[in-house]
Amino acid sequence: MPESVLLAVSYLESRWDANGGRPSTAGGYGPMHLVDAFPAGAAGHEHLGDGHADPRGDESRPMSPKVDAITHAAMRTAAARQPTTLPEAAKLAGLPEELLRRDPAANIRAGAALLASYQDRPSTDPADWHAAVAKYAGAGDPKSARAFADEVFAVMREGARRRTDDGHLVELDPIPDLQPDTIWDPAAFPELADPGDFVSGDGLPELDEEDEPGTPKGHTAGGKAECPASLHCEWMPAAHRRFGKKKNRDYGNHDRLSRKRSVDYIVIHDTEGGYQGIPSLIRNPKYVSWHYTIRSRDGHVAQHVATNDIAWHAGNWDVNTRSIGIEHEGYLAKGGTWYTEAMYRSSARLVRYLAAKYRIPLDRAHILGHDNVPGTTPATVAGMHEDPGPYWDWAHYFELMKKPFKAAKNGNSIIIRPDYDSNRPRFTGCEATKPDKACPSHGASTVWLHKSPSHSAPLVNDIGKHPGKPSTYSVYDHSARASTGQRYAVAERKGDWTAIWYLGQKAWFHNPAAKPTAIPAKGPLVTPISGAVKVYGRAYPERSAYTKASPQPLTPLKYKIPPGQTYTVGDTITGTHYSANAFRPSKHVTTTGKTRYHQIQLGHRVMFVMASDVRLVDPKA
Protein backbone atom coordinates (compact mmCIF):
# COMPACT_ATOMS: atom_id res chain seq x y z
CA MET A 1 0.00 0.00 0.00
CA PRO A 2 1.32 3.48 -0.80
CA GLU A 3 2.33 5.25 2.41
CA SER A 4 0.81 8.49 1.08
CA VAL A 5 -2.65 6.89 0.87
CA LEU A 6 -2.45 5.51 4.39
CA LEU A 7 -1.24 8.86 5.75
CA ALA A 8 -3.91 10.89 3.94
CA VAL A 9 -6.77 8.65 5.05
CA SER A 10 -5.56 8.70 8.64
CA TYR A 11 -5.09 12.48 8.56
CA LEU A 12 -8.72 13.04 7.55
CA GLU A 13 -10.01 10.52 10.09
CA SER A 14 -7.96 11.48 13.15
CA ARG A 15 -5.35 14.16 12.31
CA TRP A 16 -2.91 11.27 13.14
CA ASP A 17 -3.81 11.47 16.84
CA ALA A 18 -4.19 8.38 19.01
CA ASN A 19 -6.39 10.11 21.62
CA GLY A 20 -5.12 7.78 24.32
CA GLY A 21 -7.34 4.93 23.21
CA ARG A 22 -10.52 6.90 23.81
CA PRO A 23 -13.34 6.68 21.24
CA SER A 24 -14.51 9.48 19.02
CA THR A 25 -18.12 10.62 19.06
CA ALA A 26 -18.78 8.19 16.21
CA GLY A 27 -17.21 5.29 18.18
CA GLY A 28 -13.95 5.31 16.22
CA TYR A 29 -10.58 4.35 17.71
CA GLY A 30 -6.98 5.21 16.95
CA PRO A 31 -5.25 6.95 14.04
CA MET A 32 -7.29 4.96 11.50
CA HIS A 33 -10.59 5.71 13.27
CA LEU A 34 -11.74 2.09 13.31
CA VAL A 35 -15.38 2.17 14.38
CA ASP A 36 -16.62 -0.13 17.12
CA ALA A 37 -20.05 -0.44 18.70
CA PHE A 38 -21.61 2.94 19.46
CA PRO A 39 -20.14 4.28 22.73
CA ALA A 40 -22.41 4.39 25.74
CA GLY A 41 -24.12 7.74 26.22
CA ALA A 42 -23.31 8.93 22.70
CA ALA A 43 -26.96 9.49 21.83
CA GLY A 44 -27.02 12.67 23.89
CA HIS A 45 -27.11 16.16 22.45
CA GLU A 46 -25.74 19.47 23.64
CA HIS A 47 -29.16 21.14 23.66
CA LEU A 48 -30.70 18.73 26.16
CA GLY A 49 -32.16 20.25 29.30
CA ASP A 50 -29.44 20.21 31.95
CA GLY A 51 -29.81 23.56 33.65
CA HIS A 52 -28.65 25.46 30.60
CA ALA A 53 -30.33 28.50 29.16
CA ASP A 54 -33.38 28.33 26.92
CA PRO A 55 -31.91 27.66 23.43
CA ARG A 56 -34.41 30.04 21.84
CA GLY A 57 -33.29 32.76 24.26
CA ASP A 58 -36.50 34.80 24.03
CA GLU A 59 -38.15 35.32 27.41
CA SER A 60 -41.26 36.71 25.71
CA ARG A 61 -42.02 33.08 24.73
CA PRO A 62 -39.91 30.75 26.90
CA MET A 63 -39.60 27.09 26.00
CA SER A 64 -38.21 23.99 27.62
CA PRO A 65 -35.22 22.38 25.86
CA LYS A 66 -36.06 18.96 27.27
CA VAL A 67 -36.67 16.13 24.83
CA ASP A 68 -39.36 13.57 25.60
CA ALA A 69 -38.65 9.90 26.23
CA ILE A 70 -39.92 8.92 22.77
CA THR A 71 -37.17 10.96 21.15
CA HIS A 72 -34.53 9.42 23.43
CA ALA A 73 -35.81 5.98 22.39
CA ALA A 74 -35.58 6.97 18.73
CA MET A 75 -31.99 8.12 19.25
CA ARG A 76 -31.06 4.83 20.89
CA THR A 77 -32.66 2.94 17.99
CA ALA A 78 -30.62 4.98 15.51
CA ALA A 79 -27.46 4.40 17.54
CA ALA A 80 -27.99 0.65 17.37
CA ARG A 81 -27.65 0.86 13.57
CA GLN A 82 -24.12 2.24 13.85
CA PRO A 83 -21.97 0.58 11.12
CA THR A 84 -18.68 -0.81 12.46
CA THR A 85 -15.26 -1.45 10.92
CA LEU A 86 -13.08 -2.40 13.91
CA PRO A 87 -14.19 -6.07 14.17
CA GLU A 88 -13.51 -6.72 10.47
CA ALA A 89 -10.15 -4.93 10.62
CA ALA A 90 -9.14 -7.06 13.62
CA LYS A 91 -9.96 -10.28 11.72
CA LEU A 92 -8.03 -9.17 8.63
CA ALA A 93 -4.95 -8.25 10.68
CA GLY A 94 -5.22 -11.27 12.99
CA LEU A 95 -5.13 -9.02 16.05
CA PRO A 96 -7.35 -8.78 19.16
CA GLU A 97 -9.99 -6.07 18.98
CA GLU A 98 -8.93 -4.66 22.34
CA LEU A 99 -5.39 -4.13 21.01
CA LEU A 100 -6.74 -2.05 18.12
CA ARG A 101 -8.49 0.27 20.58
CA ARG A 102 -5.43 1.07 22.69
CA ASP A 103 -2.33 0.47 20.53
CA PRO A 104 -1.73 2.98 17.69
CA ALA A 105 0.66 0.69 15.78
CA ALA A 106 -1.81 -2.19 15.81
CA ASN A 107 -4.59 0.21 14.85
CA ILE A 108 -2.62 1.42 11.81
CA ARG A 109 -1.80 -2.15 10.74
CA ALA A 110 -5.43 -3.22 10.97
CA GLY A 111 -6.67 -0.07 9.25
CA ALA A 112 -4.22 -0.71 6.41
CA ALA A 113 -5.46 -4.28 6.12
CA LEU A 114 -9.07 -3.09 5.95
CA LEU A 115 -8.26 -0.47 3.34
CA ALA A 116 -6.29 -3.02 1.28
CA SER A 117 -9.26 -5.39 1.37
CA TYR A 118 -11.27 -2.82 -0.56
CA GLN A 119 -8.64 -2.61 -3.33
CA ASP A 120 -9.36 -4.66 -6.49
CA ARG A 121 -5.69 -5.28 -7.28
CA PRO A 122 -2.42 -4.60 -5.45
CA SER A 123 -0.77 -1.35 -6.48
CA THR A 124 1.98 0.93 -5.18
CA ASP A 125 0.59 3.85 -7.22
CA PRO A 126 -1.63 6.13 -5.09
CA ALA A 127 -3.60 7.06 -8.22
CA ASP A 128 -5.12 3.56 -8.20
CA TRP A 129 -6.68 3.81 -4.72
CA HIS A 130 -9.66 6.12 -5.19
CA ALA A 131 -12.28 3.35 -5.05
CA ALA A 132 -10.80 1.68 -1.96
CA VAL A 133 -10.62 4.99 -0.12
CA ALA A 134 -14.26 5.75 -0.98
CA LYS A 135 -15.35 2.43 0.50
CA TYR A 136 -13.21 2.99 3.63
CA ALA A 137 -15.18 6.16 4.42
CA GLY A 138 -18.12 4.04 5.56
CA ALA A 139 -20.24 7.01 4.57
CA GLY A 140 -23.43 5.09 3.93
CA ASP A 141 -24.22 6.84 0.65
CA PRO A 142 -22.33 6.94 -2.65
CA LYS A 143 -21.97 10.70 -3.01
CA SER A 144 -20.51 11.14 0.48
CA ALA A 145 -18.09 8.26 -0.11
CA ARG A 146 -16.95 9.86 -3.37
CA ALA A 147 -16.53 13.23 -1.63
CA PHE A 148 -14.36 11.62 1.07
CA ALA A 149 -12.12 9.96 -1.52
CA ASP A 150 -11.78 13.25 -3.40
CA GLU A 151 -10.72 14.96 -0.16
CA VAL A 152 -8.10 12.27 0.54
CA PHE A 153 -6.59 12.93 -2.88
CA ALA A 154 -6.66 16.67 -2.17
CA VAL A 155 -4.67 16.05 1.04
CA MET A 156 -2.10 14.02 -0.91
CA ARG A 157 -1.73 16.83 -3.44
CA GLU A 158 -1.32 19.47 -0.70
CA GLY A 159 0.73 17.45 1.77
CA ALA A 160 0.45 17.83 5.55
CA ARG A 161 2.69 18.16 8.59
CA ARG A 162 1.70 17.97 12.24
CA ARG A 163 2.93 16.96 15.68
CA THR A 164 0.50 14.42 17.09
CA ASP A 165 -1.02 14.30 20.56
CA ASP A 166 1.56 11.70 21.62
CA GLY A 167 4.50 13.79 20.42
CA HIS A 168 5.35 12.39 16.99
CA LEU A 169 6.11 14.73 14.11
CA VAL A 170 4.35 13.24 11.07
CA GLU A 171 4.81 14.50 7.53
CA LEU A 172 3.07 13.73 4.26
CA ASP A 173 5.04 15.07 1.31
CA PRO A 174 2.84 16.70 -1.34
CA ILE A 175 2.19 15.06 -4.71
CA PRO A 176 1.06 18.21 -6.59
CA ASP A 177 -0.07 16.59 -9.86
CA LEU A 178 -1.76 13.52 -8.38
CA GLN A 179 -5.06 12.57 -9.99
CA PRO A 180 -6.92 9.24 -9.65
CA ASP A 181 -6.55 6.97 -12.65
CA THR A 182 -10.19 5.99 -12.30
CA ILE A 183 -12.91 7.75 -10.32
CA TRP A 184 -14.84 5.56 -7.92
CA ASP A 185 -17.99 4.10 -9.47
CA PRO A 186 -20.85 3.88 -6.91
CA ALA A 187 -22.29 0.96 -8.86
CA ALA A 188 -19.28 -1.07 -7.78
CA PHE A 189 -20.58 -1.05 -4.22
CA PRO A 190 -24.35 -1.58 -4.34
CA GLU A 191 -24.35 -2.43 -0.63
CA LEU A 192 -23.97 1.26 0.17
CA ALA A 193 -27.43 2.44 1.08
CA ASP A 194 -29.26 5.49 -0.10
CA PRO A 195 -28.74 8.40 2.34
CA GLY A 196 -32.38 8.23 3.31
CA ASP A 197 -31.95 4.61 4.38
CA PHE A 198 -28.83 5.34 6.41
CA VAL A 199 -30.52 8.07 8.45
CA SER A 200 -34.05 6.73 8.29
CA GLY A 201 -36.70 7.94 10.67
CA ASP A 202 -37.57 4.54 12.12
CA GLY A 203 -38.70 4.99 15.71
CA LEU A 204 -39.50 8.66 15.34
CA PRO A 205 -42.39 9.92 17.45
CA GLU A 206 -45.77 9.71 15.84
CA LEU A 207 -46.98 13.28 15.58
CA ASP A 208 -50.64 14.26 15.53
CA GLU A 209 -49.80 17.80 14.45
CA GLU A 210 -50.69 19.06 11.01
CA ASP A 211 -48.73 21.38 8.82
CA GLU A 212 -50.29 24.78 8.47
CA PRO A 213 -52.23 24.81 5.14
CA GLY A 214 -50.13 26.43 2.47
CA THR A 215 -46.81 25.95 4.28
CA PRO A 216 -44.13 25.44 1.62
CA LYS A 217 -42.36 22.09 1.72
CA GLY A 218 -38.57 22.12 1.97
CA HIS A 219 -38.39 25.91 2.10
CA THR A 220 -35.25 26.15 0.01
CA ALA A 221 -34.96 26.54 -3.72
CA GLY A 222 -36.15 23.18 -5.02
CA GLY A 223 -35.65 21.62 -1.60
CA LYS A 224 -31.88 21.59 -2.15
CA ALA A 225 -29.20 22.30 0.43
CA GLU A 226 -27.35 25.61 0.28
CA CYS A 227 -23.73 24.57 -0.10
CA PRO A 228 -20.65 25.30 -2.21
CA ALA A 229 -20.25 23.15 -5.31
CA SER A 230 -17.20 21.47 -3.75
CA LEU A 231 -19.33 19.91 -0.98
CA HIS A 232 -21.89 17.14 -1.19
CA CYS A 233 -24.71 18.30 1.08
CA GLU A 234 -27.95 16.62 2.05
CA TRP A 235 -31.28 18.39 2.62
CA MET A 236 -32.66 16.94 5.86
CA PRO A 237 -35.45 19.44 6.74
CA ALA A 238 -36.34 20.38 10.28
CA ALA A 239 -39.97 20.19 11.37
CA HIS A 240 -41.97 23.40 11.12
CA ARG A 241 -45.32 22.46 12.62
CA ARG A 242 -47.98 23.50 15.06
CA PHE A 243 -48.77 21.22 17.97
CA GLY A 244 -50.86 21.14 21.11
CA LYS A 245 -54.49 21.96 21.82
CA LYS A 246 -56.05 25.07 20.34
CA LYS A 247 -56.03 26.93 23.65
CA ASN A 248 -52.33 26.18 24.18
CA ARG A 249 -51.20 26.01 20.58
CA ASP A 250 -47.46 26.26 20.02
CA TYR A 251 -45.14 25.55 17.12
CA GLY A 252 -41.61 24.49 16.34
CA ASN A 253 -38.85 24.24 15.71
CA HIS A 254 -37.73 27.37 13.88
CA ASP A 255 -39.12 30.61 12.44
CA ARG A 256 -39.57 31.27 8.76
CA LEU A 257 -39.20 34.70 7.22
CA SER A 258 -41.11 36.29 4.37
CA ARG A 259 -38.34 38.84 3.74
CA LYS A 260 -34.59 38.71 3.21
CA ARG A 261 -32.64 38.23 6.43
CA SER A 262 -29.47 40.04 7.41
CA VAL A 263 -26.89 37.63 8.89
CA ASP A 264 -24.03 38.90 11.06
CA TYR A 265 -22.71 35.73 12.69
CA ILE A 266 -21.95 32.07 12.11
CA VAL A 267 -22.07 30.12 15.39
CA ILE A 268 -19.96 26.96 15.77
CA HIS A 269 -21.46 24.24 17.98
CA ASP A 270 -20.65 20.64 18.82
CA THR A 271 -23.41 18.06 19.15
CA GLU A 272 -22.29 16.32 22.38
CA GLY A 273 -23.68 13.23 20.73
CA GLY A 274 -23.55 11.02 17.64
CA TYR A 275 -24.75 11.93 14.17
CA GLN A 276 -27.05 8.90 14.15
CA GLY A 277 -29.48 10.62 16.51
CA ILE A 278 -29.72 13.87 14.53
CA PRO A 279 -32.61 12.92 12.18
CA SER A 280 -34.92 12.04 15.06
CA LEU A 281 -34.15 15.31 16.82
CA ILE A 282 -34.42 17.62 13.86
CA ARG A 283 -37.78 16.16 12.82
CA ASN A 284 -39.37 16.73 16.21
CA PRO A 285 -41.21 20.11 16.25
CA LYS A 286 -41.08 20.12 20.05
CA TYR A 287 -37.30 20.25 19.91
CA VAL A 288 -34.89 23.03 18.92
CA SER A 289 -33.13 23.56 15.60
CA TRP A 290 -29.94 24.62 13.86
CA HIS A 291 -29.05 25.14 10.21
CA TYR A 292 -26.41 22.47 9.46
CA THR A 293 -24.87 19.33 10.97
CA ILE A 294 -21.45 18.01 9.90
CA ARG A 295 -20.56 14.35 10.40
CA SER A 296 -17.14 13.61 11.85
CA ARG A 297 -16.03 10.43 10.07
CA ASP A 298 -16.30 11.80 6.53
CA GLY A 299 -17.29 15.48 6.76
CA HIS A 300 -20.77 14.89 5.30
CA VAL A 301 -23.00 17.98 5.58
CA ALA A 302 -26.74 17.95 6.23
CA GLN A 303 -28.83 21.13 6.14
CA HIS A 304 -32.00 21.39 8.20
CA VAL A 305 -33.15 25.03 8.11
CA ALA A 306 -32.87 27.50 5.24
CA THR A 307 -30.22 30.12 5.99
CA ASN A 308 -32.80 32.86 5.46
CA ASP A 309 -34.84 31.41 8.34
CA ILE A 310 -34.21 31.66 12.08
CA ALA A 311 -33.08 28.48 13.85
CA TRP A 312 -33.28 28.20 17.64
CA HIS A 313 -29.72 27.29 18.58
CA ALA A 314 -27.72 30.00 20.36
CA GLY A 315 -29.63 30.63 23.61
CA ASN A 316 -29.85 34.32 22.70
CA TRP A 317 -32.77 35.48 20.56
CA ASP A 318 -30.93 38.54 19.26
CA VAL A 319 -28.04 36.33 18.09
CA ASN A 320 -30.44 33.71 16.70
CA THR A 321 -32.15 36.30 14.51
CA ARG A 322 -28.80 37.37 13.05
CA SER A 323 -26.89 34.08 12.81
CA ILE A 324 -26.45 30.70 11.15
CA GLY A 325 -25.82 27.75 13.48
CA ILE A 326 -23.59 24.81 12.50
CA GLU A 327 -23.40 21.68 14.64
CA HIS A 328 -20.29 19.46 14.48
CA GLU A 329 -20.44 15.84 15.58
CA GLY A 330 -18.18 15.76 18.61
CA TYR A 331 -17.73 16.22 22.34
CA LEU A 332 -16.29 19.22 24.10
CA ALA A 333 -14.34 16.96 26.45
CA LYS A 334 -15.93 13.54 26.90
CA GLY A 335 -14.16 10.71 25.16
CA GLY A 336 -11.37 11.57 22.78
CA THR A 337 -11.95 15.31 22.35
CA TRP A 338 -11.92 14.53 18.62
CA TYR A 339 -12.74 16.99 15.91
CA THR A 340 -11.67 15.24 12.70
CA GLU A 341 -9.85 16.82 9.78
CA ALA A 342 -12.64 15.69 7.44
CA MET A 343 -15.09 17.70 9.55
CA TYR A 344 -12.80 20.74 9.82
CA ARG A 345 -12.33 20.85 6.04
CA SER A 346 -16.04 20.53 5.22
CA SER A 347 -16.95 23.12 7.83
CA ALA A 348 -14.31 25.58 6.61
CA ARG A 349 -15.61 25.34 3.05
CA LEU A 350 -19.18 25.79 4.20
CA VAL A 351 -18.39 28.79 6.41
CA ARG A 352 -16.31 30.44 3.71
CA TYR A 353 -19.22 30.01 1.28
CA LEU A 354 -21.80 31.36 3.74
CA ALA A 355 -19.57 34.26 4.77
CA ALA A 356 -19.23 35.31 1.14
CA LYS A 357 -22.97 34.91 0.53
CA TYR A 358 -23.96 37.08 3.51
CA ARG A 359 -20.85 39.32 3.56
CA ILE A 360 -19.81 38.16 7.02
CA PRO A 361 -16.23 39.10 8.00
CA LEU A 362 -14.02 36.07 8.59
CA ASP A 363 -12.83 36.96 12.08
CA ARG A 364 -13.54 35.85 15.64
CA ALA A 365 -15.95 38.75 16.20
CA HIS A 366 -18.31 37.22 13.63
CA ILE A 367 -17.37 33.51 13.50
CA LEU A 368 -18.32 32.67 17.07
CA GLY A 369 -18.22 29.56 19.18
CA HIS A 370 -21.41 28.85 21.10
CA ASP A 371 -19.23 29.63 24.12
CA ASN A 372 -18.77 33.18 22.82
CA VAL A 373 -22.51 33.99 22.68
CA PRO A 374 -23.57 36.24 25.60
CA GLY A 375 -26.38 35.57 28.04
CA THR A 376 -29.43 37.79 27.53
CA THR A 377 -30.06 38.71 31.18
CA PRO A 378 -28.15 38.29 34.47
CA ALA A 379 -30.21 35.19 35.18
CA THR A 380 -29.18 33.39 31.98
CA VAL A 381 -25.43 34.12 31.94
CA ALA A 382 -24.37 31.18 34.12
CA GLY A 383 -26.34 28.67 32.05
CA MET A 384 -24.98 29.55 28.62
CA HIS A 385 -23.28 26.74 26.71
CA GLU A 386 -19.51 26.15 26.54
CA ASP A 387 -19.09 24.32 23.21
CA PRO A 388 -17.09 23.78 21.09
CA GLY A 389 -14.63 24.38 23.94
CA PRO A 390 -10.85 24.68 24.26
CA TYR A 391 -9.99 21.74 22.00
CA TRP A 392 -11.46 23.29 18.84
CA ASP A 393 -8.44 24.31 16.74
CA TRP A 394 -9.42 27.85 15.71
CA ALA A 395 -6.05 28.64 14.11
CA HIS A 396 -6.18 25.62 11.81
CA TYR A 397 -9.85 26.29 11.06
CA PHE A 398 -9.13 29.83 9.87
CA GLU A 399 -6.12 28.63 7.86
CA LEU A 400 -8.46 26.24 6.04
CA MET A 401 -10.71 29.23 5.34
CA LYS A 402 -7.67 30.99 3.83
CA LYS A 403 -7.89 33.67 6.54
CA PRO A 404 -5.05 32.89 8.98
CA PHE A 405 -4.38 35.08 12.00
CA LYS A 406 -1.43 37.30 11.12
CA ALA A 407 0.55 39.81 13.18
CA ALA A 408 -0.09 43.47 12.43
CA LYS A 409 2.51 46.21 12.27
CA ASN A 410 2.24 48.92 14.93
CA GLY A 411 -0.62 47.08 16.60
CA ASN A 412 -2.84 48.73 19.20
CA SER A 413 -4.12 45.42 20.63
CA ILE A 414 -3.33 41.69 20.59
CA ILE A 415 -4.85 38.51 19.16
CA ILE A 416 -4.59 35.34 21.23
CA ARG A 417 -2.57 32.84 19.19
CA PRO A 418 -0.85 29.97 21.05
CA ASP A 419 0.63 27.05 19.12
CA TYR A 420 -2.21 24.51 19.31
CA ASP A 421 -0.18 21.30 19.38
CA SER A 422 2.37 22.40 22.00
CA ASN A 423 -0.05 24.51 24.09
CA ARG A 424 -1.32 22.02 26.67
CA PRO A 425 -2.96 23.92 29.53
CA ARG A 426 -4.24 22.26 32.65
CA PHE A 427 -7.90 21.17 32.56
CA THR A 428 -10.09 19.12 34.88
CA GLY A 429 -13.54 17.59 34.54
CA CYS A 430 -13.28 15.53 31.34
CA GLU A 431 -14.81 12.60 33.24
CA ALA A 432 -18.27 13.35 34.58
CA THR A 433 -17.83 11.05 37.57
CA LYS A 434 -14.43 12.57 38.48
CA PRO A 435 -14.79 16.37 38.07
CA ASP A 436 -11.52 17.12 39.89
CA LYS A 437 -9.40 14.66 37.93
CA ALA A 438 -6.93 16.15 35.44
CA CYS A 439 -7.86 15.80 31.77
CA PRO A 440 -5.43 13.96 29.47
CA SER A 441 -2.71 16.18 28.02
CA HIS A 442 -3.96 17.59 24.74
CA GLY A 443 -3.36 20.54 22.43
CA ALA A 444 -5.69 23.48 23.07
CA SER A 445 -6.54 26.90 21.65
CA THR A 446 -6.94 28.81 24.93
CA VAL A 447 -4.77 30.48 27.58
CA TRP A 448 -5.52 30.84 31.30
CA LEU A 449 -6.00 34.32 32.76
CA HIS A 450 -4.63 35.14 36.22
CA LYS A 451 -5.07 38.01 38.68
CA SER A 452 -1.32 38.72 38.69
CA PRO A 453 1.64 37.71 36.47
CA SER A 454 2.28 34.27 37.93
CA HIS A 455 1.16 30.72 37.16
CA SER A 456 0.39 30.28 40.86
CA ALA A 457 -1.82 33.38 41.03
CA PRO A 458 -5.61 32.82 41.27
CA LEU A 459 -7.65 32.91 38.10
CA VAL A 460 -9.61 36.08 37.37
CA ASN A 461 -13.22 36.12 38.56
CA ASP A 462 -16.40 36.14 36.47
CA ILE A 463 -19.23 37.73 38.49
CA GLY A 464 -21.79 36.65 35.93
CA LYS A 465 -20.74 33.03 35.52
CA HIS A 466 -19.75 32.44 39.17
CA PRO A 467 -21.40 35.04 41.44
CA GLY A 468 -19.37 35.10 44.66
CA LYS A 469 -17.28 32.07 43.67
CA PRO A 470 -13.83 31.67 42.10
CA SER A 471 -13.23 30.52 38.54
CA THR A 472 -12.12 26.92 38.06
CA TYR A 473 -9.84 24.92 35.78
CA SER A 474 -12.78 22.85 34.53
CA VAL A 475 -12.82 22.20 30.80
CA TYR A 476 -16.43 23.42 30.93
CA ASP A 477 -15.57 26.73 32.64
CA HIS A 478 -14.51 29.49 30.24
CA SER A 479 -14.71 32.31 32.81
CA ALA A 480 -10.91 32.82 32.98
CA ARG A 481 -9.87 31.89 29.45
CA ALA A 482 -9.07 33.73 26.22
CA SER A 483 -9.27 31.85 22.95
CA THR A 484 -7.33 31.82 19.70
CA GLY A 485 -8.36 34.60 17.33
CA GLN A 486 -10.00 36.78 19.98
CA ARG A 487 -8.69 40.36 20.05
CA TYR A 488 -8.14 42.22 23.33
CA ALA A 489 -6.82 45.61 24.45
CA VAL A 490 -3.51 45.45 26.32
CA ALA A 491 -3.61 46.76 29.89
CA GLU A 492 0.02 46.17 30.96
CA ARG A 493 3.14 44.13 30.23
CA LYS A 494 5.61 42.72 32.74
CA GLY A 495 8.42 40.38 31.71
CA ASP A 496 6.99 37.27 30.03
CA TRP A 497 3.45 38.24 30.99
CA THR A 498 0.79 40.37 29.28
CA ALA A 499 -2.35 41.78 30.90
CA ILE A 500 -5.54 42.44 28.94
CA TRP A 501 -8.74 44.19 29.97
CA TYR A 502 -11.21 41.39 30.65
CA LEU A 503 -14.60 41.54 32.39
CA GLY A 504 -13.74 44.85 34.02
CA GLN A 505 -10.31 43.80 35.39
CA LYS A 506 -6.72 43.15 34.44
CA ALA A 507 -6.20 39.55 33.34
CA TRP A 508 -2.64 38.22 32.98
CA PHE A 509 -1.51 35.43 30.63
CA HIS A 510 1.92 33.95 29.97
CA ASN A 511 3.27 35.41 26.73
CA PRO A 512 7.06 34.93 26.55
CA ALA A 513 8.90 36.53 23.63
CA ALA A 514 10.64 33.24 22.82
CA LYS A 515 7.34 31.40 22.50
CA PRO A 516 4.53 33.98 22.25
CA THR A 517 0.90 33.06 22.84
CA ALA A 518 -0.40 36.29 21.25
CA ILE A 519 0.39 38.42 18.20
CA PRO A 520 0.06 42.20 17.61
CA ALA A 521 -3.27 43.32 16.12
CA LYS A 522 -4.99 46.48 14.99
CA GLY A 523 -8.61 47.60 15.19
CA PRO A 524 -11.01 50.04 16.82
CA LEU A 525 -11.22 50.27 20.61
CA VAL A 526 -13.65 51.92 23.04
CA THR A 527 -13.26 53.44 26.49
CA PRO A 528 -15.91 54.95 28.82
CA ILE A 529 -16.66 58.65 28.39
CA SER A 530 -17.33 59.09 32.10
CA GLY A 531 -18.27 56.78 34.94
CA ALA A 532 -18.84 53.03 34.75
CA VAL A 533 -20.52 51.81 31.54
CA LYS A 534 -23.33 49.24 31.48
CA VAL A 535 -22.94 46.10 29.38
CA TYR A 536 -25.70 44.22 27.53
CA GLY A 537 -26.15 40.73 26.15
CA ARG A 538 -28.22 41.86 23.17
CA ALA A 539 -28.62 44.96 21.02
CA TYR A 540 -32.31 45.82 21.37
CA PRO A 541 -33.97 49.14 20.43
CA GLU A 542 -35.08 51.81 22.88
CA ARG A 543 -38.61 51.40 24.29
CA SER A 544 -40.08 54.25 22.23
CA ALA A 545 -39.21 52.47 18.97
CA TYR A 546 -41.82 49.73 19.49
CA THR A 547 -45.03 50.73 17.72
CA LYS A 548 -46.36 47.35 16.54
CA ALA A 549 -44.78 44.88 18.97
CA SER A 550 -44.41 44.58 22.73
CA PRO A 551 -41.39 46.53 24.02
CA GLN A 552 -38.45 44.37 25.10
CA PRO A 553 -36.57 45.36 28.26
CA LEU A 554 -33.05 46.76 27.98
CA THR A 555 -31.68 44.66 30.82
CA PRO A 556 -27.99 45.26 31.61
CA LEU A 557 -25.80 42.37 32.75
CA LYS A 558 -23.83 42.34 36.01
CA TYR A 559 -20.66 43.48 34.27
CA LYS A 560 -19.56 47.12 34.05
CA ILE A 561 -16.62 48.82 32.38
CA PRO A 562 -14.83 51.19 34.81
CA PRO A 563 -13.29 54.45 33.58
CA GLY A 564 -9.82 54.08 32.10
CA GLN A 565 -10.33 50.59 30.71
CA THR A 566 -10.30 49.82 26.96
CA TYR A 567 -12.01 47.08 24.95
CA THR A 568 -11.83 45.98 21.34
CA VAL A 569 -14.73 46.62 18.93
CA GLY A 570 -15.85 43.86 16.59
CA ASP A 571 -18.83 45.60 15.01
CA THR A 572 -21.17 48.59 15.34
CA ILE A 573 -24.89 48.13 14.78
CA THR A 574 -28.29 49.77 15.27
CA GLY A 575 -30.58 48.09 17.79
CA THR A 576 -33.31 45.89 16.29
CA HIS A 577 -35.78 43.30 17.53
CA TYR A 578 -37.57 40.63 15.53
CA SER A 579 -40.87 39.58 17.12
CA ALA A 580 -41.93 36.12 15.95
CA ASN A 581 -44.83 35.30 18.25
CA ALA A 582 -46.83 33.65 15.48
CA PHE A 583 -46.50 30.64 13.19
CA ARG A 584 -47.09 32.67 10.03
CA PRO A 585 -44.17 34.95 9.07
CA SER A 586 -46.65 37.55 7.77
CA LYS A 587 -47.52 38.26 11.41
CA HIS A 588 -43.93 38.82 12.50
CA VAL A 589 -42.79 42.35 13.33
CA THR A 590 -39.36 43.98 13.01
CA THR A 591 -38.61 46.97 15.24
CA THR A 592 -35.64 49.17 14.41
CA GLY A 593 -34.57 51.87 16.84
CA LYS A 594 -32.04 54.68 16.86
CA THR A 595 -29.77 53.35 19.62
CA ARG A 596 -26.33 52.39 18.34
CA TYR A 597 -24.28 49.63 19.94
CA HIS A 598 -20.65 48.58 19.78
CA GLN A 599 -20.01 44.85 19.97
CA ILE A 600 -17.00 44.38 22.23
CA GLN A 601 -14.81 41.50 23.40
CA LEU A 602 -15.57 41.92 27.11
CA GLY A 603 -14.48 38.47 28.30
CA HIS A 604 -14.56 35.08 26.65
CA ARG A 605 -17.95 36.10 25.26
CA VAL A 606 -18.79 39.10 23.10
CA MET A 607 -21.18 41.70 24.55
CA PHE A 608 -22.61 45.11 23.72
CA VAL A 609 -22.25 48.68 24.98
CA MET A 610 -24.26 51.70 23.89
CA ALA A 611 -22.23 53.91 21.59
CA SER A 612 -23.37 56.99 23.51
CA ASP A 613 -21.63 55.69 26.67
CA VAL A 614 -18.18 55.23 25.19
CA ARG A 615 -15.55 56.99 23.10
CA LEU A 616 -13.96 55.32 20.08
CA VAL A 617 -10.18 54.98 20.17
CA ASP A 618 -8.38 54.44 16.85
CA PRO A 619 -11.69 54.10 14.94
CA LYS A 620 -9.84 53.73 11.62
CA ALA A 621 -7.27 51.22 12.87
Buried (B, 14 or more C-beta within 10 A) or exposed (E): BBEBBBBBBBBBBBBBBBBBBBBBBBBBBBBBBBBBEBBEBBBBBBBBEEEBBBBBBBBBEEBEBEBEEBBBBBBBBBBEBBBBBBBBBBBBBEBEBEBBBBBBEBBBBBBBBBBBBBBEEEBEEBBBBBBBBBBBBBBBBBBBBBBBBBBBBBBBBEBBEBBBBEEEEBEBEBBEEBEBEEEBEBEEBEEBBEBEEBBBEEBBBEBEBEEEEEBEEEBBEEEEBBBBEBBBBBBBBBBBBBBEEEEEEBBBBBBBBEEEBEBBBBBBBBBBBBBBBBBBBBBBBBBBBBBBBBBBBBBBBBBBBBBBBBBBBBBBBBBBBBBBBBBBBBBBBBBBBBBBBBBBBBBBBBBBBBBEEBEBEBBBBBBBBBBBBBBBBBEBBBBBBBBBBBBBBBBBBBBBBEBEBEBBEEBBBBBBBBBBBEBBBEBBBBBEEEEEEEBBBBBBBBBBBBBEBEEEBEBBBBBBBBEEEEBBBBBBBBBBBBBBBBBBBBBEEEEBBBBBBBBBBBBBBBBEEEEBBBBBBBBBBBBBEEEBBBBBBBBBBBEEBBEEBEBBEBBBBBBBBEEEBBBBBBBBBBBBBBBBEEBEBEEBBBBEBEBEBBBBBBBBBBBBBBBEBBEBBBEEB
